[in-house]
Amino acid sequence: MKVVLRIGGSVLGDPPAAKIVNAYAEVISDLNIEGDSVAVVVGGGGVSREYIKSAAAMGLSPYQQDTVAIHASRLNARLVAMKLGGVSSVPTSIDGMLQRLARNRVAVMGGLKPGITTDTVAAIVAERWRADLMVKASDQSGIYTEDPRVNKRARKLDRITYEKMKEILGGSHRPGIHSIVDPIAVDRLTVSRIRLVVLNGADAKAVVRAVRGEKVGTVVS
């Protein structure tokens, strides 16, 4: 199976916690050994948002704000890649990512370009690679009827359609956006129809359960 694993920077920690990185490296290696190919896309998390905040306070443009956030995500990606196999660099293009996947059956990247988040990067990789599944390891347990950080009565949805996801999460991009799945990625997934599972990334082994088709998080299909 071809799996795109999007790991939220907030899941890894600010800065990344060794225990969490080690746990994800173990899960990714196990999936690879069992025959699954894994494309990993890592976010910048709180560190990238702090850089965006500083850049905005300096009067830098949204393009420049996104640019510094991309570098934060690539640093996180590099750390995960090094733990997986000592790789000292990460792809900075979709073509580079696909080439590395073809060679190794596992590859890690961070941000791609201003104007999109790593959610969208993961969605583009999934499209180009013709992935079977995309898993979003988030700081929430799935997709809710509303933002549970705002409305405590929001209800988690176990299974929804792409159209329902767009209804809940649609919108537009802005630097530092912190959505369970960013709006541009939602649009792309609605078109590509790649199966998506959004889950709580605190337990790295939940990714294995999602890949195996067990009930976990929210399934979008």
N, C-alpha and C positions, 0 to 999 in steps of 0.2 A: 504494500500500500504506500502511496505517496502522501505524506502528511506535512502540512505547513503548521509549525508551532510558533505562535506569537506569544512571547513572554513579556508581560508588562514590566516596565522598569520599577514600578511601585511594588511588584511582587519580589523582585530581587533585593530591594532595599536601597537606601540612600546613605552611604555608598552600598554596593552589593554585599550581602552577607555570604561568607564562605560556605556556610552550611546549606544555604538555598542553592547557590551555584553548583555545589557538589551534588546535591540531590537531583537537579535538572540534568547535569552531565551524565549521571548514572542512568536516569530514565531514557535519555536520548540514545545512549550507548546500547542499552538493553533493546530498545525498539529496532535499532540498526542491526544488531546481532540476530534478532528474530525475523529479519527480512524486510523491515519497513525502511523506506528512505525518508529522511527528515530534513526539511528546510526550516531553519530556526531564524526568526526575526525578533530582535530584542529592542525594547524601548528604553528611553532615557530616564523616565520616572521623575521623581521630585527634583533631582539635580538639574535636569534639562529645564524644568519649569522655573527654577531659581535663576538660571542663566537667562531665560526669556524675560523674567521680571527685571533683571538688571539691565538687559539690553533695551527694554522698553523705557526704563527710567533714564537711560542715556540718550533717548530720542532716536534710537535706531529703528529702521523700518521693520514691518512684519517679516519681510524676506530675510533680513539680517537676523531677526529673532529666531526664525526657524533654522537658519544656518548654524547658529551656535548650539541649538538643541540637537541637531543631527550629529554633531561631533560628540556630544554626551552619549547618545545612543550607540554610536560606533565604538566608544570606549567600553561600554558595558558588553557589547557584542564580542569585542576582542577578548575580554576576560573569559566569557563563556567558551569561545573558540579555543583559547589556549588551554583551558581545563580539559576540553574534549580531546585535544591531540597536539598541543604545542604549536598550533597555527599562529604565526605572528602578525597576520593581516586578515582583514575581512573584506569581502566584495563590496564595491561601492556602486555597482550597477546590477540590473536584473540579469543581463547577459553573463556577467562575471559570476553571479550566484548560480545560474543554471549550468555553467561550465564546471564549476566546482562540485555541484551535485552529481553531474554525470561522471566525474572522476571518483568521488568519495562516497556517494549516497548519503552524505550529511554535510551541511554547510551552514554558516552563521553569518548574518548581516545585521546592520542597524538601519539608520535612516537613509533615505535616498535623495530627496530634493525638497526645497522649500515649497510650502503649499499643501503638503500631505503629511500625515503621521505614519508611524510604523504599522498601524492597522492597515492602512492603504497599501503600504509596501508589501505586507503579507498577502493581501488580496490580489495584488498584481502578480506576485510570485506564483500564487495558487493558479491564476489564470494561465500564465505563460507555461507553467510546468505541467498543467492539466492534473492538478492534485485531486486526490480522492476525498480529502478532508482537511479542513482548517480548524485548529484548536486555539482559542484565545484564553490564555492563563491570566486571569484578572485579579483585582483586589476585591471583587464581588463574586457572589455565588452563581451568577447567571444574569439573564436579562429580566428586568422587573417591569411591571406595569407603569411605574414612574421611578424616578431616581430615589432609591432608598435612603440616600444621605440627606435628602430634602424632606421626603414624606415617609415616615416610619411605618405607615400602613400600606406601603407599596407591596405588591405580591409578586413573588418570583414565578416565572412562567417556565414550565418544564419543556414544552415544545411549541414552536411558533413557525409561521410562514415568513418568507422573505418580506412580503408586503407588510405584515404586522411589525416586523423589525424596523422597517423604514418608517412606519407610522410613529413608532415610539422614539427612534433614535435619529431620524432624518434631520437635516439642517445644513449648515455650512461650516467650513474650516476657519479656525483662528489659531494663532500661535499658542501653544500650551494647552489646547483643548483636552479635557480629561473626561472622555465619554467611555462607556463600557465597550462600544465599538464606534469609531469615529464616522461622521456622516458620509464622507466620500467613500470609505470602505463599504459602508452599508449600500450605497448606490451600486458599486461595482459587484458586490456579492449578489445583489438582487438581479443583476443582469446575467452573471456567470452561473448562478445557481449552485455554486460549490457548497457542499454541506459544511455547516459551521457548528461547533460546540463551544459555548462560553462557560467557563467554570472558574471556581476559586483556586487560584494558583498557589495558595499557601501549602497545599499538599501536592507535590510534584507527581506522585504516583497516580493522581486523578487523571493525568494525561493518558496514561496507559489504559485506564478503564474506558476513557472516551474513545480511544483508538479501537479498543476491542468491542465497542458497541454497547457497553454497560450504561445504565442510567446514571447520569451525572450532569450537573449544570443545566444549561438550556440548549436544546438542539434546534437549529434553524434549518429547515429543509422543505 
